[in-house]
Amino acid sequence: MQPTRRGFLLTSAAALSLGGAFLGGASLSVRAAETDNRFVLVFLRGAMDGLNVVVPYGDANLKLWRPSLVLPEPGAEKGLADLGGFWGLHPSLKAMHALYAANDLLPIQCVAGPNRSRSHFEAQDMMEIGAETRMTSGWLNRIAALLPVNPHCDMAFTMGSMPPLILHGPTPTTTWDPFHTRPRVSAGFYDNIVAMHAQDARTGADVADGLRERRHIDAILAGTTYDGLSPGFPRLARAAARMLAAPDGPRLAELELDGWDTHTGQPPRLAEALGKLDEGIAVLRAGLAEVWTKTAILVVTEFGRTVRVNGSGGTDHGTGTAAILMGGAVAGGRVLADWPGLGARQLFEDRDLQPTLDIRAVTKGLLGPLLGLSAAGLTKVFPDSESVTPRSGLLKV
């Protein structure tokens, strides 16, 4: 798969520095669409241990399988944050627990993607494709294709040398790095580039549109500060919130955070990663204040990790895991789970948490009403998913 022609032309013609590396293991991409609601997908790459994040402390088998990983119960020192009994939230997620208390956060347990691969690369690909078979486009690109275009900002953005697979497809995409220091150019530099390409039937319109959009996003981000924020995901979240909150800005966003492959020394490594995630979510909440009631944020990872702790104080590649849905539009304040239990005969292939909910049921049940997508539209977004019933009741309205 290749970047879109418009993105390539902008890179070549204006030296727009689109190939920056991931910032502290995080990345950002957004898509402009003329809708009043906002959707943010946060992809945690590396396979988050959902059992150590949305914790079923009420299941007695949990301590048998992973005695060195189980955190104190709610109310104890450094204990889990209470999720209404039986369930607890990792104590590093303080801002997210506050959202739960405000009925704006919905933890979801026992989810999995379209396949059962324990390969990071294959599982991530299939999660981003949103189907059980290979395709050349990602499901967020297919959603963007169904929405009206915002004339001010009609492209998709991603940080890095190429858009993530989830944004690949026919809808125009390019990259964006709000932290790159660009060389100073004269006031008429971009106008000259547009004039140079104006008579070219193949490149003229793409160059003009891309530079117009770049100026628009530059104007939205003008004056944005990142003082006091940790590097990486929290700073990306501030830029994303600024862009999403703009009346004429983008409406769909994809952010990424890696560092979840905890084969060794899991407790401190997981706590650190969750702290960055929590800080970023708090930044998003603050930046989207005026449109928070119109926002839904879905946090996903490619697969879970083994129920048993390994000999290195970590966990290995697994299957079922947790997802977290939040936002002012989300019907939160509860845990969504069809809990299979952690008994020896209840594990998937005698090692993993048994998945009981297809993540596509969540995304279909969320994005249909949030973005006004019909059943036929959702079938285009998630092909061959007719047997996956959209989960209802995820939104307040």
ABEGO torsion letter per residue (X at the ends): XBBBAAAAAAAAAAGAGAABBBBGGBBBBBBBBBBABBBBBBBBBGGBBAAAABBBAABAAAAAABAAABBBBBGBBGBBBBAGEGBBBBAABAAAAAAAAAGABBBBBGBBBABABABAAAAAAAAAAGBABBBABBAAAAAAAABBBBAABABBBBBEABBBAAABEABBBBBBBAABBBBBBBAAAAAAAAAAAAABAAAAAAAAAAAAAAAAAAAAABGBBABGBBBEAAAAAAAAAAAAABAABBABBBBBBBGABBABGAAAAAAAAAAAAAAAAAAAAAAAAAAAAABBBBBBBABBBBABBBAAGBBBBBBBBBBBBBEAABBBGBBBBBBAEABAAABBGGABBBBABBAAAAAAAAAAAAAGBBAAAAAAABBGAAABBBBBGABAX
